[in-house]
Amino acid sequence: MGMEGNKVKVLAFNSSPNMEKGGTSLVLTPFLDGMKRAGAEVDLFFVRKLDIKPCLGDFACWLKTPGQCVHKDDMQMLYPRLAASDILVLATPVYVDGMTGTMKMLIDRFVPLGQPFIEIRDGHCRHPSRRDSGPGKVVLVSVCGFTEMDNFDPLLMHVRAICKNMDCEFAGALLRPYAAVLPHFKEMGIHVDDIFEAARNAGHQLVRDGKMASETLATVSREVVPQETYVQGANAHFQQVLNSLESK
């Protein structure tokens, strides 16, 4: 049974420093649009615009002021939204084999949502949640500049581990290699519209059916041009930019 019968609330974070102009947004925007078309209520935040201080690691939110962080910043506004959400979308480009630093800083500040006590879940030590509600599902949206899909593996492992600690379901990932150049492919007459449509369909499927079809996610990640062709084109572009800068 899908989630369409309820007003599904989605909380999405885009941690690309390029915000709506980056490759991450190229995939995230149609994905969220598909969720909206299925009837979901979507809140999107660009992490770059948020005032989020780093976790101090003093465990005050567990022991001195249980459930309350000592920092007074935008997390105070986000905590109730997180508690009210059904689906959490983490959107980040791959930076040095992982998520952006701003996304990690945001997730570090989820600590007040847990308790200091330790319980054993599925044979593993975990912290019990302090919340009675919150995201039951987490989705990863990520892009990278290389062609190989294994570039996403460290990030996927990290997000899966976060889901286990948060006691949330990892609902899947929209992964797009060399996303930033997709508009250029389109200008060259190379067909890429199916990639964006698949991202839109994935969002619709998640809200309607509670899951995304593997075929849909595969289309989001599909090869557009051979590896060697992409590398040659990218290197030629970078050389052209360097030459133009040197000539100034």
N, C-alpha and C positions, 0 to 999 in steps of 0.2 A: 504494500500500500504506500503510495507516494505522500509527499508533504503538501500537496497543492490545496488540500482541504482547509489548512490553516494559513494564517498570514505569516509566512516564513520571514524571519528577520535576518538579514545578512549584514555582517560587519566586515568591511574590506579595508586592507591597508596596502598602499602602494609605496614601497620604500625606495623606488628609483629616484636618484637625485635629479633626473630629467623630467620627473613627474609625468604630466600628460603628453609630453613630447618624446618620451623614450620608447624603446622597444617593448618594455613591460606593459605599457598602457595599450599598445597595439593588440595584445592578446587579452588583457584584462577588461578593456572597454566592451567588446562584444560579449564576453563571458558574463559580465554583470548585466548587460542588456538582455541577454537570454533569460536570466533569473527574474528580471523585472517583468518581462513578457509572460512569464509563468505565474506572475502574481506576487512575487517576493518584494519586500520592502528593503531597499539597499542603502546603507550608509557607507560612503567611501571617504577615506582620509589619506592625504599625502603626508607621509611621515616627516618629510623635510620641513613641512610647515608647522609641525607640532613642537611644542616646548616640552621635551621629555628629558629629564635629568637621569644620569646613570644610577643604577642601584648601588647603595652604599655597603651592602653586605653585612649590616649590623643586626639583622633579624629583628629590628624594632617592630616591624609589621606582624611578627609572629608572637613576640613576647611582651613588649611594652605597650603597644597600641594594636592589639590583635585585629587584623584585617584592614588596618589603616597605615598607609605609607607616610613617612615623615615629610617627603617632598610635597610641595603644593605647586603642581604644574598641570599640564593638560591631561595627565592620567586620571585626575579626579573627575574629569568630564567623561573619560573613556570607560572607567570601571563599570558604571551602571549600564552603559551601552553593551559592554561585553557580557554582562550578566543577563541582559535581555535578548541576546542574539541566539539564533539557532545554528547558523553557519558562520564560521570565521574563515576569511580568505586572506592568505598571506601571499602578497605579490612582490617579488624581488628579482632583480637581475643577479646572475652569479658573479660574485666578487671574490677573487682569490679562493675559488673552490667552495664558496659558501654564500650565505645571505649577506646583505649589506650590514655595515656596523649599526646603522640607525634602526634596522629591523631587529637586530639582536638586542639593542638597548631597550626597545619597546617590549620585547618578550621577557627580558630580564625583570621588568617591572610587573609581570604577572604574579610574582611571588606572594603578594598579600592574599591572592585568591586561594592559597593553600594553607594548611595547618602545619605546625612544627612536628606533630606526632608522625610516627612511621607505621605504615600498615603493609602487609604482604598481599600483593595482587598478582595472581598468576605466577606465584613463586618468586616475585621480585619486590624489593623494598620500594615503596612509593609514599608520597605525602598525600593524605586524604584532602579532598577539596573542601573549602569553606562554603562554597556556593551550593544553593539548591537548584539553580538554573544556570544557563550559559550555553555556549556552543557545544552541540553534540557532535558536530562534524567540522573538520578542518580541511581546507583545500589549499594546495600550493599552486601558484602561477609563477613560472620562472622562464627567463630567457638567458641565452648566453651567446657569445660571439664566435665560438668554435662550432664545428659541424657534428661532432660525435655526441651521442646521447649520454655516454658515460660521464660527461662533464657535470651532469646533474646528480650523480650518485651520492657524493658527500652531503649535498644539501637535502636530498631525499631522505637519507639516513637520519639526518639531524631532525627534520620535521616529523618523521615517524616517531622518533624518540620523544619529542616534545608532546606529541599526541598521547603517547602512553602515560607520560607523567601527568598530563592534564586530564587523563581518563576520558579522552575524546576519540571519536572515530576518524582515522585518516581516510577521507573520502576520495582521494586521488589527486592527480597533478596534471596541469596543462603545461607542457614543456615545449618551448619553441627555440631551436637553434637559429642563429643569425637572424633574429626577428627584426632588428633595426633596418635591415636592407630590403625587407619585403615591399615597401612602397616603391623602391627603385626597380625591383623585378616587375612590378605591375606596370610601371612606366615603360619598361622594355617590352611589354606585351607578353610576359611570362605569367601564366595563370596561377594566382595565389588566393583568389576570392574564397575558394573552398576551405582554406585554413581559417579565415575569419568566421565563416559560416559555421564551421565545426566548433569553434570556441563559443559561439552564440548557442548552438545546439546543446553543448555540454552544460551550460548554465541552465537552460530550460529543462534538460533531463534531470539534473540534480534536484531541482525544486519539484518537478512533477513526479519523478520516480524514486527519488532518494539516492540515486546513484548515476554515474556517468558511464556511457557505453565505451568499452575499450576501443572499438572501431573509431568512435568520434575522437577520442584522445590521440589515437594513432594518426589521424588526419591532421590534427594540430601540429604534430611533430614531423610530418612527412618531409622527405627530401624534395627540394625545389630544383637544385642544380647539383651536378657531381662535385665532390669535395675539391678536386683540383681546379675546377672552373671557379668556384667560390674563392679559393685562396688566391688565385691569380688576379681576380677582379679586386679583391680587398687590398692586396699589396699594391696594385697599380693606383688605386685611389689614395692610399696613404702616401705613396711617393709623390703623387701629384700635389697633395696638400703641402707636403714638406718643401717641394720645389717652389710653390707659390709663396710660402712664408719666407724662404731664403732670398727670393727676388725682391722683397720689399725693403 
